[in-house]
Amino acid sequence: QVQLVESGGGLAQPGGSLTLTCAASGFTFDMYQMGWARQIPGKGLEWVSGISHDGRETWYLPSVKGRFTIPRDNFQNIVRLQLNDLKPEDAALYHCAKGSRWSYREVDSWGQGTQVTVSS
């Protein structure tokens, strides 16, 4: 049974940082692409970042490129999203996603989400 458990959300000031962690279990982690998407009420789901199975390829939403990074640890079955220089528009519910072997956007499992709030 696939499980994705996110943690690390919370309140940060503009310009601050947070690290989101997604702990995965129930599948062969290093065979699948992983991604992070965020949900803002009334705005739908927005893909933030994705990473290949081996970590060699990454993709970022243009508005977060240079501020967010998506490292993965295939020994600990963890994918993180490091959020730096946070802006109020980054506030959202962030979900971890298990993709397919070929695309992080071909999702078959989602985590429950972790809330990020950005406010002074």
Summary of the structure (lengths in Angstrom):
residues: 120
radius of gyration: 13.3
end to end distance: 40.1
largest distance: 40.8
contacts: 370
relative contact order: 0.32
helix: 5%
strand: 49%
